[in-house]
Amino acid sequence: MKLRLIVNTNRIIAALVRDSTSRKILYHADFEFLGIRFSDLEIGRHKAVILEKAKISDAEFDKILAKITSRIVFLDDELILLRMEEAGKIMSHIDPDDVPFIAAALAAGTDIWSDDMHFTKQKRIKVWKTADLVELLKE
């Protein structure tokens, strides 16, 4: 059985910056990743920094991003919106930018993959760090 996880944008960005553990996990067949369209906006805002850090061209960026996003099923915004109020009660006092990810996890009935420490301050949704997934793959 595949582990289904909402992938936080920080893991996608990490996978774009270099051929890292995050990229290997995103490509791994034992996982099914769900995402939110907000990630597209966030990645777009950080594209220049990603290109600089990764030392890649626009074309290489687009190729890697396409491969990564082909492994992610993006949830319908309407499903996420239905859970935003509940998610806000859980996360808005910690980090309002993370509310949509909590809403997505609630809507999909899944956990979240993120190395963002803000998520660990809430207790409603299980959060998997990259190191946790690496350990899981060793089993």
C-alpha positions, -999 to 999 in steps of 0.1 A, spaced: 0 0 0 13 34 -9 16 61 17 -5 92 6 9 125 16 2 162 10 35 176 -2 44 209 12 60 234 -12 93 234 7 99 198 -4 92 206 -41 115 236 -39 142 214 -23 138 189 -51 141 217 -77 173 231 -62 193 199 -64 191 161 -70 184 156 -33 167 131 -10 135 151 -15 137 145 -53 144 108 -48 114 106 -24 91 124 -49 101 99 -76 97 69 -53 69 45 -62 60 37 -26 45 72 -22 15 89 -36 17 127 -34 -11 152 -33 -6 189 -37 -24 223 -38 -23 248 -67 -9 274 -43 24 257 -46 26 268 -83 24 305 -71 50 300 -44 74 282 -68 69 310 -93 77 336 -67 110 318 -59 120 308 -94 149 332 -97 164 321 -64 159 284 -74 176 290 -107 205 307 -91 209 281 -63 204 251 -86 226 266 -114 202 255 -140 186 271 -171 149 279 -175 145 249 -197 161 226 -172 139 241 -144 108 235 -165 119 199 -173 125 190 -136 94 208 -124 73 189 -150 87 156 -139 81 164 -102 46 177 -108 37 146 -128 41 126 -96 17 149 -77 -21 148 -79 -33 184 -74 -65 186 -53 -95 206 -65 -95 240 -49 -132 235 -40 -123 205 -18 -97 226 0 -120 256 4 -145 234 22 -120 227 50 -103 262 52 -123 274 82 -115 242 102 -78 244 91 -77 280 101 -86 272 136 -58 246 137 -30 266 120 -37 303 115 -23 313 149 9 294 141 15 302 104 -14 315 82 5 305 50 2 269 60 -35 268 65 -42 256 29 -20 226 34 -38 217 66 -71 221 47 -58 198 20 -48 172 45 -82 174 62 -100 171 28 -79 142 16 -78 124 50 -40 123 47 -8 133 65 16 160 54 53 158 42 72 189 53 103 199 70 87 232 81 88 233 119 55 253 120 35 221 112 49 204 143 32 230 165 -2 217 156 -14 183 168 -43 175 144 -24 163 113 5 140 113 36 155 97 63 134 81 98 149 79 121 139 51 142 119 76 111 100 86 104 90 50 140 79 46 137 57 76 104 43 64 121 33 31 148 14 50 123 -9 66 
